[in-house]
Amino acid sequence: MAKARLSEIINRLIYQKGEIVITKKGKEVAVIVPFEKYHNIRKGKQQGLILAQKALADFDLEIKAMCDLIYSERQKEKSREVSL
């Protein structure tokens, strides 16, 4: 049915900026979206990964600072011997 109505489907995507859900045996299997929306989704995913990478970089510094503090406090402790 989609093959026969491809022009209509494309026009709907262009002018109504809608999405078209494709089903197979009543189960949703795919979505057709206007290219601009697809592009924004892809761009958002890439930016999300970049932002996540930057956020995780700060954790390395925090973890190192916590470990340094723990080792420093352990060395100050006189009641037990700690090997580093």
N, CA, C and O atoms as a Maestro MAE file, in Angstrom:
{
 s_m_m2io_version
 :::
 2.0.0
}

f_m_ct {
 s_m_title
 :::
 protein
 m_atom[336] {
  # First column is atom index #
  i_m_mmod_type
  r_m_x_coord
  r_m_y_coord
  r_m_z_coord
  i_m_residue_number
  s_m_chain_name
  s_m_pdb_residue_name
  s_m_pdb_atom_name
  i_m_atomic_number
  :::
  1 25 0.829 -1.193 0.000 1 A "MET " " N  " 7
  2 3 0.000 0.000 0.000 1 A "MET " " CA " 6
  3 2 0.875 1.259 0.000 1 A "MET " " C  " 6
  4 15 0.533 2.239 -0.662 1 A "MET " " O  " 8
  5 25 1.988 1.251 0.725 2 A "ALA " " N  " 7
  6 3 2.860 2.411 0.782 2 A "ALA " " CA " 6
  7 2 3.475 2.707 -0.579 2 A "ALA " " C  " 6
  8 15 3.669 3.868 -0.939 2 A "ALA " " O  " 8
  9 25 3.781 1.656 -1.336 3 A "LYS " " N  " 7
  10 3 4.387 1.856 -2.649 3 A "LYS " " CA " 6
  11 2 3.466 2.677 -3.554 3 A "LYS " " C  " 6
  12 15 3.920 3.564 -4.276 3 A "LYS " " O  " 8
  13 25 2.195 2.376 -3.508 4 A "ALA " " N  " 7
  14 3 1.236 3.055 -4.363 4 A "ALA " " CA " 6
  15 2 1.006 4.499 -3.919 4 A "ALA " " C  " 6
  16 15 0.575 5.329 -4.720 4 A "ALA " " O  " 8
  17 25 1.288 4.806 -2.656 5 A "ARG " " N  " 7
  18 3 0.994 6.138 -2.119 5 A "ARG " " CA " 6
  19 2 2.267 6.887 -1.709 5 A "ARG " " C  " 6
  20 15 2.205 7.797 -0.883 5 A "ARG " " O  " 8
  21 25 3.405 6.519 -2.270 6 A "LEU " " N  " 7
  22 3 4.680 7.107 -1.861 6 A "LEU " " CA " 6
  23 2 4.690 8.626 -2.021 6 A "LEU " " C  " 6
  24 15 5.149 9.325 -1.117 6 A "LEU " " O  " 8
  25 25 4.205 9.151 -3.124 7 A "SER " " N  " 7
  26 3 4.176 10.611 -3.330 7 A "SER " " CA " 6
  27 2 3.352 11.290 -2.250 7 A "SER " " C  " 6
  28 15 3.751 12.326 -1.717 7 A "SER " " O  " 8
  29 25 2.215 10.715 -1.930 8 A "GLU " " N  " 7
  30 3 1.343 11.271 -0.884 8 A "GLU " " CA " 6
  31 2 2.059 11.256 0.472 8 A "GLU " " C  " 6
  32 15 1.968 12.216 1.238 8 A "GLU " " O  " 8
  33 25 2.757 10.179 0.757 9 A "ILE " " N  " 7
  34 3 3.484 10.053 2.022 9 A "ILE " " CA " 6
  35 2 4.582 11.110 2.109 9 A "ILE " " C  " 6
  36 15 4.738 11.764 3.140 9 A "ILE " " O  " 8
  37 25 5.343 11.277 1.025 10 A "ILE " " N  " 7
  38 3 6.420 12.264 1.013 10 A "ILE " " CA " 6
  39 2 5.857 13.674 1.173 10 A "ILE " " C  " 6
  40 15 6.412 14.475 1.926 10 A "ILE " " O  " 8
  41 25 4.782 13.986 0.488 11 A "ASN " " N  " 7
  42 3 4.157 15.305 0.638 11 A "ASN " " CA " 6
  43 2 3.690 15.537 2.066 11 A "ASN " " C  " 6
  44 15 3.833 16.637 2.601 11 A "ASN " " O  " 8
  45 25 3.144 14.525 2.669 12 A "ARG " " N  " 7
  46 3 2.694 14.649 4.061 12 A "ARG " " CA " 6
  47 2 3.880 14.965 4.974 12 A "ARG " " C  " 6
  48 15 3.767 15.791 5.880 12 A "ARG " " O  " 8
  49 25 5.003 14.313 4.736 13 A "LEU " " N  " 7
  50 3 6.203 14.577 5.530 13 A "LEU " " CA " 6
  51 2 6.704 16.007 5.323 13 A "LEU " " C  " 6
  52 15 7.094 16.680 6.277 13 A "LEU " " O  " 8
  53 25 6.690 16.461 4.074 14 A "ILE " " N  " 7
  54 3 7.216 17.791 3.749 14 A "ILE " " CA " 6
  55 2 6.311 18.892 4.292 14 A "ILE " " C  " 6
  56 15 6.790 19.820 4.944 14 A "ILE " " O  " 8
  57 25 5.030 18.801 4.036 15 A "TYR " " N  " 7
  58 3 4.135 19.919 4.332 15 A "TYR " " CA " 6
  59 2 3.524 19.864 5.730 15 A "TYR " " C  " 6
  60 15 3.280 20.909 6.332 15 A "TYR " " O  " 8
  61 25 3.281 18.701 6.242 16 A "GLN " " N  " 7
  62 3 2.666 18.614 7.562 16 A "GLN " " CA " 6
  63 2 3.703 18.378 8.660 16 A "GLN " " C  " 6
  64 15 3.384 18.441 9.847 16 A "GLN " " O  " 8
  65 25 4.937 18.108 8.258 17 A "LYS " " N  " 7
  66 3 6.031 17.854 9.200 17 A "LYS " " CA " 6
  67 2 5.694 16.757 10.202 17 A "LYS " " C  " 6
  68 15 6.193 16.753 11.328 17 A "LYS " " O  " 8
  69 25 4.850 15.838 9.783 18 A "GLY " " N  " 7
  70 3 4.430 14.760 10.664 18 A "GLY " " CA " 6
  71 2 5.337 13.554 10.569 18 A "GLY " " C  " 6
  72 15 6.295 13.531 9.798 18 A "GLY " " O  " 8
  73 25 5.023 12.578 11.348 19 A "GLU " " N  " 7
  74 3 5.730 11.303 11.327 19 A "GLU " " CA " 6
  75 2 4.777 10.240 10.817 19 A "GLU " " C  " 6
  76 15 3.563 10.345 10.993 19 A "GLU " " O  " 8
  77 25 5.321 9.233 10.197 20 A "ILE " " N  " 7
  78 3 4.500 8.130 9.720 20 A "ILE " " CA " 6
  79 2 5.048 6.858 10.343 20 A "ILE " " C  " 6
  80 15 6.215 6.508 10.160 20 A "ILE " " O  " 8
  81 25 4.194 6.180 11.073 21 A "VAL " " N  " 7
  82 3 4.580 4.937 11.739 21 A "VAL " " CA " 6
  83 2 4.235 3.776 10.818 21 A "VAL " " C  " 6
  84 15 3.111 3.672 10.329 21 A "VAL " " O  " 8
  85 25 5.199 2.918 10.589 22 A "ILE " " N  " 7
  86 3 4.987 1.743 9.740 22 A "ILE " " CA " 6
  87 2 4.767 0.544 10.644 22 A "ILE " " C  " 6
  88 15 5.518 0.302 11.588 22 A "ILE " " O  " 8
  89 25 3.713 -0.201 10.327 23 A "THR " " N  " 7
  90 3 3.402 -1.391 11.126 23 A "THR " " CA " 6
  91 2 3.472 -2.642 10.249 23 A "THR " " C  " 6
  92 15 3.291 -2.592 9.032 23 A "THR " " O  " 8
  93 25 3.737 -3.744 10.905 24 A "LYS " " N  " 7
  94 3 3.731 -5.033 10.229 24 A "LYS " " CA " 6
  95 2 2.995 -5.999 11.145 24 A "LYS " " C  " 6
  96 15 3.414 -6.267 12.270 24 A "LYS " " O  " 8
  97 25 1.899 -6.505 10.632 25 A "LYS " " N  " 7
  98 3 1.038 -7.393 11.413 25 A "LYS " " CA " 6
  99 2 0.619 -6.749 12.732 25 A "LYS " " C  " 6
  100 15 0.552 -7.398 13.776 25 A "LYS " " O  " 8
  101 25 0.335 -5.432 12.645 26 A "GLY " " N  " 7
  102 3 -0.155 -4.701 13.806 26 A "GLY " " CA " 6
  103 2 0.937 -4.242 14.771 26 A "GLY " " C  " 6
  104 15 0.634 -3.584 15.767 26 A "GLY " " O  " 8
  105 25 2.182 -4.570 14.501 27 A "LYS " " N  " 7
  106 3 3.285 -4.192 15.380 27 A "LYS " " CA " 6
  107 2 4.067 -3.042 14.742 27 A "LYS " " C  " 6
  108 15 4.421 -3.105 13.565 27 A "LYS " " O  " 8
  109 25 4.336 -1.988 15.524 28 A "GLU " " N  " 7
  110 3 5.104 -0.857 15.018 28 A "GLU " " CA " 6
  111 2 6.546 -1.289 14.788 28 A "GLU " " C  " 6
  112 15 7.197 -1.801 15.698 28 A "GLU " " O  " 8
  113 25 7.045 -1.083 13.572 29 A "VAL " " N  " 7
  114 3 8.394 -1.546 13.238 29 A "VAL " " CA " 6
  115 2 9.329 -0.426 12.767 29 A "VAL " " C  " 6
  116 15 10.547 -0.601 12.793 29 A "VAL " " O  " 8
  117 25 8.793 0.709 12.341 30 A "ALA " " N  " 7
  118 3 9.636 1.784 11.848 30 A "ALA " " CA " 6
  119 2 8.850 3.092 11.834 30 A "ALA " " C  " 6
  120 15 7.624 3.115 11.947 30 A "ALA " " O  " 8
  121 25 9.606 4.175 11.691 31 A "VAL " " N  " 7
  122 3 8.984 5.497 11.596 31 A "VAL " " CA " 6
  123 2 9.677 6.255 10.468 31 A "VAL " " C  " 6
  124 15 10.900 6.218 10.332 31 A "VAL " " O  " 8
  125 25 8.876 6.935 9.671 32 A "ILE " " N  " 7
  126 3 9.416 7.826 8.643 32 A "ILE " " CA " 6
  127 2 9.206 9.238 9.161 32 A "ILE " " C  " 6
  128 15 8.098 9.618 9.538 32 A "ILE " " O  " 8
  129 25 10.289 10.013 9.174 33 A "VAL " " N  " 7
  130 3 10.223 11.393 9.661 33 A "VAL " " CA " 6
  131 2 10.824 12.316 8.613 33 A "VAL " " C  " 6
  132 15 11.624 11.876 7.787 33 A "VAL " " O  " 8
  133 25 10.451 13.586 8.635 34 A "PRO " " N  " 7
  134 3 11.084 14.538 7.716 34 A "PRO " " CA " 6
  135 2 12.597 14.580 7.975 34 A "PRO " " C  " 6
  136 15 13.044 14.381 9.104 34 A "PRO " " O  " 8
  137 25 13.373 14.839 6.923 35 A "PHE " " N  " 7
  138 3 14.830 14.809 7.041 35 A "PHE " " CA " 6
  139 2 15.326 15.787 8.103 35 A "PHE " " C  " 6
  140 15 16.248 15.467 8.853 35 A "PHE " " O  " 8
  141 25 14.739 16.952 8.173 36 A "GLU " " N  " 7
  142 3 15.174 17.960 9.151 36 A "GLU " " CA " 6
  143 2 15.058 17.417 10.579 36 A "GLU " " C  " 6
  144 15 15.951 17.627 11.400 36 A "GLU " " O  " 8
  145 25 13.976 16.730 10.864 37 A "LYS " " N  " 7
  146 3 13.797 16.152 12.193 37 A "LYS " " CA " 6
  147 2 14.827 15.042 12.430 37 A "LYS " " C  " 6
  148 15 15.404 14.953 13.514 37 A "LYS " " O  " 8
  149 25 15.054 14.210 11.435 38 A "TYR " " N  " 7
  150 3 16.065 13.149 11.527 38 A "TYR " " CA " 6
  151 2 17.436 13.761 11.788 38 A "TYR " " C  " 6
  152 15 18.179 13.289 12.648 38 A "TYR " " O  " 8
  153 25 17.765 14.803 11.049 39 A "HIS " " N  " 7
  154 3 19.056 15.471 11.204 39 A "HIS " " CA " 6
  155 2 19.211 16.015 12.626 39 A "HIS " " C  " 6
  156 15 20.275 15.871 13.228 39 A "HIS " " O  " 8
  157 25 18.173 16.632 13.161 40 A "ASN " " N  " 7
  158 3 18.218 17.175 14.523 40 A "ASN " " CA " 6
  159 2 18.384 16.069 15.559 40 A "ASN " " C  " 6
  160 15 19.089 16.249 16.552 40 A "ASN " " O  " 8
  161 25 17.749 14.945 15.337 41 A "ILE " " N  " 7
  162 3 17.891 13.807 16.254 41 A "ILE " " CA " 6
  163 2 19.326 13.314 16.242 41 A "ILE " " C  " 6
  164 15 19.916 13.099 17.301 41 A "ILE " " O  " 8
  165 25 19.895 13.133 15.058 42 A "ARG " " N  " 7
  166 3 21.288 12.672 14.937 42 A "ARG " " CA " 6
  167 2 22.249 13.670 15.572 42 A "ARG " " C  " 6
  168 15 23.174 13.288 16.288 42 A "ARG " " O  " 8
  169 25 22.022 14.933 15.307 43 A "LYS " " N  " 7
  170 3 22.882 15.985 15.851 43 A "LYS " " CA " 6
  171 2 22.789 15.986 17.382 43 A "LYS " " C  " 6
  172 15 23.800 16.137 18.068 43 A "LYS " " O  " 8
  173 25 21.593 15.820 17.904 44 A "GLY " " N  " 7
  174 3 21.393 15.792 19.356 44 A "GLY " " CA " 6
  175 2 22.100 14.616 20.004 44 A "GLY " " C  " 6
  176 15 22.670 14.760 21.085 44 A "GLY " " O  " 8
  177 25 22.075 13.449 19.359 45 A "LYS " " N  " 7
  178 3 22.762 12.281 19.902 45 A "LYS " " CA " 6
  179 2 24.257 12.512 19.950 45 A "LYS " " C  " 6
  180 15 24.913 12.159 20.931 45 A "LYS " " O  " 8
  181 25 24.799 13.099 18.904 46 A "GLN " " N  " 7
  182 3 26.237 13.353 18.861 46 A "GLN " " CA " 6
  183 2 26.625 14.366 19.933 46 A "GLN " " C  " 6
  184 15 27.636 14.193 20.615 46 A "GLN " " O  " 8
  185 25 25.834 15.410 20.083 47 A "GLN " " N  " 7
  186 3 26.130 16.408 21.096 47 A "GLN " " CA " 6
  187 2 25.980 15.811 22.489 47 A "GLN " " C  " 6
  188 15 26.733 16.153 23.400 47 A "GLN " " O  " 8
  189 25 25.022 14.935 22.650 48 A "GLY " " N  " 7
  190 3 24.817 14.299 23.944 48 A "GLY " " CA " 6
  191 2 26.037 13.492 24.360 48 A "GLY " " C  " 6
  192 15 26.439 13.522 25.523 48 A "GLY " " O  " 8
  193 25 26.620 12.776 23.420 49 A "LEU " " N  " 7
  194 3 27.820 11.998 23.718 49 A "LEU " " CA " 6
  195 2 28.995 12.896 24.044 49 A "LEU " " C  " 6
  196 15 29.791 12.588 24.931 49 A "LEU " " O  " 8
  197 25 29.107 14.000 23.337 50 A "ILE " " N  " 7
  198 3 30.201 14.935 23.605 50 A "ILE " " CA " 6
  199 2 30.040 15.534 24.996 50 A "ILE " " C  " 6
  200 15 31.011 15.642 25.744 50 A "ILE " " O  " 8
  201 25 28.817 15.922 25.342 51 A "LEU " " N  " 7
  202 3 28.569 16.485 26.664 51 A "LEU " " CA " 6
  203 2 28.825 15.462 27.761 51 A "LEU " " C  " 6
  204 15 29.374 15.798 28.810 51 A "LEU " " O  " 8
  205 25 28.435 14.230 27.524 52 A "ALA " " N  " 7
  206 3 28.665 13.178 28.508 52 A "ALA " " CA " 6
  207 2 30.155 12.947 28.711 52 A "ALA " " C  " 6
  208 15 30.607 12.761 29.840 52 A "ALA " " O  " 8
  209 25 30.907 12.959 27.641 53 A "GLN " " N  " 7
  210 3 32.353 12.756 27.730 53 A "GLN " " CA " 6
  211 2 32.985 13.875 28.551 53 A "GLN " " C  " 6
  212 15 33.857 13.615 29.380 53 A "GLN " " O  " 8
  213 25 32.558 15.108 28.330 54 A "LYS " " N  " 7
  214 3 33.097 16.238 29.093 54 A "LYS " " CA " 6
  215 2 32.724 16.123 30.566 54 A "LYS " " C  " 6
  216 15 33.543 16.413 31.437 54 A "LYS " " O  " 8
  217 25 31.503 15.705 30.847 55 A "ALA " " N  " 7
  218 3 31.071 15.569 32.238 55 A "ALA " " CA " 6
  219 2 31.857 14.488 32.951 55 A "ALA " " C  " 6
  220 15 32.228 14.652 34.113 55 A "ALA " " O  " 8
  221 25 32.112 13.395 32.275 56 A "LEU " " N  " 7
  222 3 32.855 12.297 32.887 56 A "LEU " " CA " 6
  223 2 34.317 12.661 33.126 56 A "LEU " " C  " 6
  224 15 34.946 12.125 34.039 56 A "LEU " " O  " 8
  225 25 34.856 13.555 32.325 57 A "ALA " " N  " 7
  226 3 36.248 13.969 32.514 57 A "ALA " " CA " 6
  227 2 36.423 14.615 33.880 57 A "ALA " " C  " 6
  228 15 37.464 14.441 34.514 57 A "ALA " " O  " 8
  229 25 35.427 15.354 34.343 58 A "ASP " " N  " 7
  230 3 35.490 15.979 35.666 58 A "ASP " " CA " 6
  231 2 35.511 14.938 36.774 58 A "ASP " " C  " 6
  232 15 36.113 15.175 37.821 58 A "ASP " " O  " 8
  233 25 34.875 13.804 36.574 59 A "PHE " " N  " 7
  234 3 34.855 12.765 37.598 59 A "PHE " " CA " 6
  235 2 36.252 12.215 37.867 59 A "PHE " " C  " 6
  236 15 36.572 11.876 39.007 59 A "PHE " " O  " 8
  237 25 37.080 12.123 36.842 60 A "ASP " " N  " 7
  238 3 38.448 11.643 37.043 60 A "ASP " " CA " 6
  239 2 39.178 12.497 38.064 60 A "ASP " " C  " 6
  240 15 39.863 11.980 38.946 60 A "ASP " " O  " 8
  241 25 39.028 13.800 37.940 61 A "LEU " " N  " 7
  242 3 39.687 14.712 38.877 61 A "LEU " " CA " 6
  243 2 39.118 14.561 40.288 61 A "LEU " " C  " 6
  244 15 39.864 14.567 41.266 61 A "LEU " " O  " 8
  245 25 37.805 14.426 40.388 62 A "GLU " " N  " 7
  246 3 37.170 14.270 41.697 62 A "GLU " " CA " 6
  247 2 37.573 12.953 42.352 62 A "GLU " " C  " 6
  248 15 37.851 12.914 43.551 62 A "GLU " " O  " 8
  249 25 37.605 11.897 41.587 63 A "ILE " " N  " 7
  250 3 37.992 10.585 42.133 63 A "ILE " " CA " 6
  251 2 39.440 10.616 42.600 63 A "ILE " " C  " 6
  252 15 39.763 10.090 43.665 63 A "ILE " " O  " 8
  253 25 40.308 11.228 41.810 64 A "LYS " " N  " 7
  254 3 41.714 11.335 42.212 64 A "LYS " " CA " 6
  255 2 41.834 12.132 43.511 64 A "LYS " " C  " 6
  256 15 42.580 11.746 44.411 64 A "LYS " " O  " 8
  257 25 41.106 13.232 43.609 65 A "ALA " " N  " 7
  258 3 41.150 14.054 44.826 65 A "ALA " " CA " 6
  259 2 40.656 13.257 46.038 65 A "ALA " " C  " 6
  260 15 41.244 13.355 47.115 65 A "ALA " " O  " 8
  261 25 39.584 12.471 45.879 66 A "MET " " N  " 7
  262 3 39.068 11.653 46.981 66 A "MET " " CA " 6
  263 2 40.084 10.595 47.392 66 A "MET " " C  " 6
  264 15 40.309 10.375 48.582 66 A "MET " " O  " 8
  265 25 40.695 9.941 46.413 67 A "CYS " " N  " 7
  266 3 41.702 8.912 46.728 67 A "CYS " " CA " 6
  267 2 42.893 9.526 47.443 67 A "CYS " " C  " 6
  268 15 43.403 8.957 48.408 67 A "CYS " " O  " 8
  269 25 43.338 10.688 46.974 68 A "ASP " " N  " 7
  270 3 44.460 11.369 47.641 68 A "ASP " " CA " 6
  271 2 44.114 11.700 49.081 68 A "ASP " " C  " 6
  272 15 44.941 11.535 49.978 68 A "ASP " " O  " 8
  273 25 42.903 12.165 49.301 69 A "LEU " " N  " 7
  274 3 42.457 12.497 50.652 69 A "LEU " " CA " 6
  275 2 42.414 11.252 51.538 69 A "LEU " " C  " 6
  276 15 42.846 11.297 52.690 69 A "LEU " " O  " 8
  277 25 41.905 10.165 51.019 70 A "ILE " " N  " 7
  278 3 41.827 8.914 51.782 70 A "ILE " " CA " 6
  279 2 43.223 8.434 52.169 70 A "ILE " " C  " 6
  280 15 43.473 8.092 53.325 70 A "ILE " " O  " 8
  281 25 44.137 8.413 51.185 71 A "TYR " " N  " 7
  282 3 45.504 7.969 51.482 71 A "TYR " " CA " 6
  283 2 46.189 8.898 52.471 71 A "TYR " " C  " 6
  284 15 46.930 8.448 53.345 71 A "TYR " " O  " 8
  285 25 45.942 10.185 52.331 72 A "SER " " N  " 7
  286 3 46.533 11.156 53.243 72 A "SER " " CA " 6
  287 2 46.037 10.930 54.676 72 A "SER " " C  " 6
  288 15 46.825 10.946 55.622 72 A "SER " " O  " 8
  289 25 44.745 10.722 54.825 73 A "GLU " " N  " 7
  290 3 44.170 10.484 56.155 73 A "GLU " " CA " 6
  291 2 44.658 9.159 56.741 73 A "GLU " " C  " 6
  292 15 44.880 9.057 57.948 73 A "GLU " " O  " 8
  293 25 44.823 8.160 55.901 74 A "ARG " " N  " 7
  294 3 45.337 6.864 56.374 74 A "ARG " " CA " 6
  295 2 46.770 7.000 56.884 74 A "ARG " " C  " 6
  296 15 47.142 6.380 57.880 74 A "ARG " " O  " 8
  297 25 47.555 7.797 56.209 75 A "GLN " " N  " 7
  298 3 48.945 7.978 56.639 75 A "GLN " " CA " 6
  299 2 49.020 8.715 57.978 75 A "GLN " " C  " 6
  300 15 49.943 8.492 58.762 75 A "GLN " " O  " 8
  301 25 48.055 9.586 58.236 76 A "LYS " " N  " 7
  302 3 48.026 10.321 59.503 76 A "LYS " " CA " 6
  303 2 47.635 9.412 60.663 76 A "LYS " " C  " 6
  304 15 48.011 9.668 61.808 76 A "LYS " " O  " 8
  305 25 46.895 8.369 60.377 77 A "GLU " " N  " 7
  306 3 46.419 7.434 61.413 77 A "GLU " " CA " 6
  307 2 47.602 6.696 61.997 77 A "GLU " " C  " 6
  308 15 48.359 6.059 61.264 77 A "GLU " " O  " 8
  309 25 47.778 6.774 63.344 78 A "LYS " " N  " 7
  310 3 48.913 6.160 64.012 78 A "LYS " " CA " 6
  311 2 48.560 4.799 64.624 78 A "LYS " " C  " 6
  312 15 49.457 4.036 64.982 78 A "LYS " " O  " 8
  313 25 47.284 4.494 64.746 79 A "SER " " N  " 7
  314 3 46.883 3.279 65.436 79 A "SER " " CA " 6
  315 2 47.093 2.014 64.600 79 A "SER " " C  " 6
  316 15 47.069 0.910 65.143 79 A "SER " " O  " 8
  317 25 47.294 2.156 63.323 80 A "ARG " " N  " 7
  318 3 47.510 0.987 62.477 80 A "ARG " " CA " 6
  319 2 48.499 1.325 61.380 80 A "ARG " " C  " 6
  320 15 48.633 2.481 60.979 80 A "ARG " " O  " 8
  321 25 49.169 0.335 60.914 81 A "GLU " " N  " 7
  322 3 50.129 0.543 59.835 81 A "GLU " " CA " 6
  323 2 49.448 0.285 58.509 81 A "GLU " " C  " 6
  324 15 48.700 -0.682 58.359 81 A "GLU " " O  " 8
  325 25 49.709 1.149 57.553 82 A "VAL " " N  " 7
  326 3 49.092 1.030 56.234 82 A "VAL " " CA " 6
  327 2 50.207 1.021 55.203 82 A "VAL " " C  " 6
  328 15 51.055 1.913 55.183 82 A "VAL " " O  " 8
  329 25 50.200 0.012 54.354 83 A "SER " " N  " 7
  330 3 51.187 -0.009 53.276 83 A "SER " " CA " 6
  331 2 50.545 0.506 51.997 83 A "SER " " C  " 6
  332 15 49.437 0.111 51.636 83 A "SER " " O  " 8
  333 25 51.241 1.369 51.341 84 A "LEU " " N  " 7
  334 3 50.707 1.966 50.096 84 A "LEU " " CA " 6
  335 2 51.413 1.431 48.914 84 A "LEU " " C  " 6
  336 15 51.104 1.813 47.785 84 A "LEU " " O  " 8
  :::
 }
 m_bond[335] {
  # First column is bond index #
  i_m_from
  i_m_to
  i_m_order
  :::
  1 1 2 1
  2 2 3 1
  3 3 4 2
  4 3 5 1
  5 5 6 1
  6 6 7 1
  7 7 8 2
  8 7 9 1
  9 9 10 1
  10 10 11 1
  11 11 12 2
  12 11 13 1
  13 13 14 1
  14 14 15 1
  15 15 16 2
  16 15 17 1
  17 17 18 1
  18 18 19 1
  19 19 20 2
  20 19 21 1
  21 21 22 1
  22 22 23 1
  23 23 24 2
  24 23 25 1
  25 25 26 1
  26 26 27 1
  27 27 28 2
  28 27 29 1
  29 29 30 1
  30 30 31 1
  31 31 32 2
  32 31 33 1
  33 33 34 1
  34 34 35 1
  35 35 36 2
  36 35 37 1
  37 37 38 1
  38 38 39 1
  39 39 40 2
  40 39 41 1
  41 41 42 1
  42 42 43 1
  43 43 44 2
  44 43 45 1
  45 45 46 1
  46 46 47 1
  47 47 48 2
  48 47 49 1
  49 49 50 1
  50 50 51 1
  51 51 52 2
  52 51 53 1
  53 53 54 1
  54 54 55 1
  55 55 56 2
  56 55 57 1
  57 57 58 1
  58 58 59 1
  59 59 60 2
  60 59 61 1
  61 61 62 1
  62 62 63 1
  63 63 64 2
  64 63 65 1
  65 65 66 1
  66 66 67 1
  67 67 68 2
  68 67 69 1
  69 69 70 1
  70 70 71 1
  71 71 72 2
  72 71 73 1
  73 73 74 1
  74 74 75 1
  75 75 76 2
  76 75 77 1
  77 77 78 1
  78 78 79 1
  79 79 80 2
  80 79 81 1
  81 81 82 1
  82 82 83 1
  83 83 84 2
  84 83 85 1
  85 85 86 1
  86 86 87 1
  87 87 88 2
  88 87 89 1
  89 89 90 1
  90 90 91 1
  91 91 92 2
  92 91 93 1
  93 93 94 1
  94 94 95 1
  95 95 96 2
  96 95 97 1
  97 97 98 1
  98 98 99 1
  99 99 100 2
  100 99 101 1
  101 101 102 1
  102 102 103 1
  103 103 104 2
  104 103 105 1
  105 105 106 1
  106 106 107 1
  107 107 108 2
  108 107 109 1
  109 109 110 1
  110 110 111 1
  111 111 112 2
  112 111 113 1
  113 113 114 1
  114 114 115 1
  115 115 116 2
  116 115 117 1
  117 117 118 1
  118 118 119 1
  119 119 120 2
  120 119 121 1
  121 121 122 1
  122 122 123 1
  123 123 124 2
  124 123 125 1
  125 125 126 1
  126 126 127 1
  127 127 128 2
  128 127 129 1
  129 129 130 1
  130 130 131 1
  131 131 132 2
  132 131 133 1
  133 133 134 1
  134 134 135 1
  135 135 136 2
  136 135 137 1
  137 137 138 1
  138 138 139 1
  139 139 140 2
  140 139 141 1
  141 141 142 1
  142 142 143 1
  143 143 144 2
  144 143 145 1
  145 145 146 1
  146 146 147 1
  147 147 148 2
  148 147 149 1
  149 149 150 1
  150 150 151 1
  151 151 152 2
  152 151 153 1
  153 153 154 1
  154 154 155 1
  155 155 156 2
  156 155 157 1
  157 157 158 1
  158 158 159 1
  159 159 160 2
  160 159 161 1
  161 161 162 1
  162 162 163 1
  163 163 164 2
  164 163 165 1
  165 165 166 1
  166 166 167 1
  167 167 168 2
  168 167 169 1
  169 169 170 1
  170 170 171 1
  171 171 172 2
  172 171 173 1
  173 173 174 1
  174 174 175 1
  175 175 176 2
  176 175 177 1
  177 177 178 1
  178 178 179 1
  179 179 180 2
  180 179 181 1
  181 181 182 1
  182 182 183 1
  183 183 184 2
  184 183 185 1
  185 185 186 1
  186 186 187 1
  187 187 188 2
  188 187 189 1
  189 189 190 1
  190 190 191 1
  191 191 192 2
  192 191 193 1
  193 193 194 1
  194 194 195 1
  195 195 196 2
  196 195 197 1
  197 197 198 1
  198 198 199 1
  199 199 200 2
  200 199 201 1
  201 201 202 1
  202 202 203 1
  203 203 204 2
  204 203 205 1
  205 205 206 1
  206 206 207 1
  207 207 208 2
  208 207 209 1
  209 209 210 1
  210 210 211 1
  211 211 212 2
  212 211 213 1
  213 213 214 1
  214 214 215 1
  215 215 216 2
  216 215 217 1
  217 217 218 1
  218 218 219 1
  219 219 220 2
  220 219 221 1
  221 221 222 1
  222 222 223 1
  223 223 224 2
  224 223 225 1
  225 225 226 1
  226 226 227 1
  227 227 228 2
  228 227 229 1
  229 229 230 1
  230 230 231 1
  231 231 232 2
  232 231 233 1
  233 233 234 1
  234 234 235 1
  235 235 236 2
  236 235 237 1
  237 237 238 1
  238 238 239 1
  239 239 240 2
  240 239 241 1
  241 241 242 1
  242 242 243 1
  243 243 244 2
  244 243 245 1
  245 245 246 1
  246 246 247 1
  247 247 248 2
  248 247 249 1
  249 249 250 1
  250 250 251 1
  251 251 252 2
  252 251 253 1
  253 253 254 1
  254 254 255 1
  255 255 256 2
  256 255 257 1
  257 257 258 1
  258 258 259 1
  259 259 260 2
  260 259 261 1
  261 261 262 1
  262 262 263 1
  263 263 264 2
  264 263 265 1
  265 265 266 1
  266 266 267 1
  267 267 268 2
  268 267 269 1
  269 269 270 1
  270 270 271 1
  271 271 272 2
  272 271 273 1
  273 273 274 1
  274 274 275 1
  275 275 276 2
  276 275 277 1
  277 277 278 1
  278 278 279 1
  279 279 280 2
  280 279 281 1
  281 281 282 1
  282 282 283 1
  283 283 284 2
  284 283 285 1
  285 285 286 1
  286 286 287 1
  287 287 288 2
  288 287 289 1
  289 289 290 1
  290 290 291 1
  291 291 292 2
  292 291 293 1
  293 293 294 1
  294 294 295 1
  295 295 296 2
  296 295 297 1
  297 297 298 1
  298 298 299 1
  299 299 300 2
  300 299 301 1
  301 301 302 1
  302 302 303 1
  303 303 304 2
  304 303 305 1
  305 305 306 1
  306 306 307 1
  307 307 308 2
  308 307 309 1
  309 309 310 1
  310 310 311 1
  311 311 312 2
  312 311 313 1
  313 313 314 1
  314 314 315 1
  315 315 316 2
  316 315 317 1
  317 317 318 1
  318 318 319 1
  319 319 320 2
  320 319 321 1
  321 321 322 1
  322 322 323 1
  323 323 324 2
  324 323 325 1
  325 325 326 1
  326 326 327 1
  327 327 328 2
  328 327 329 1
  329 329 330 1
  330 330 331 1
  331 331 332 2
  332 331 333 1
  333 333 334 1
  334 334 335 1
  335 335 336 2
  :::
 }
}
